[in-house]
Amino acid sequence: MGLIVLSIVLSMILGSCVWLILGDKFPIKEEQKWPPLNNIVCYALISAVPVYLVIFFVF
């Protein structure tokens, strides 16, 4: 349970950092972009599984 909570928190932080670097990219190939919060959530969801796997194999 602790690994899941830690990975969710770290993926939210990583999603925010990625959003600061890449900005509003979603949806791709459309002129109208989503609000920043939707992009941060999307980045966090994309990074959740890799973050969980890294934490799982390190600890």
Protein Blocks (a to p, Z undefined) as FASTA:
>chain_A
ZZmmmmmmmmmmmmmmmmmmnopabdghiabdcdfklmmmmmmmmmmmmmmmmmmmmZZ
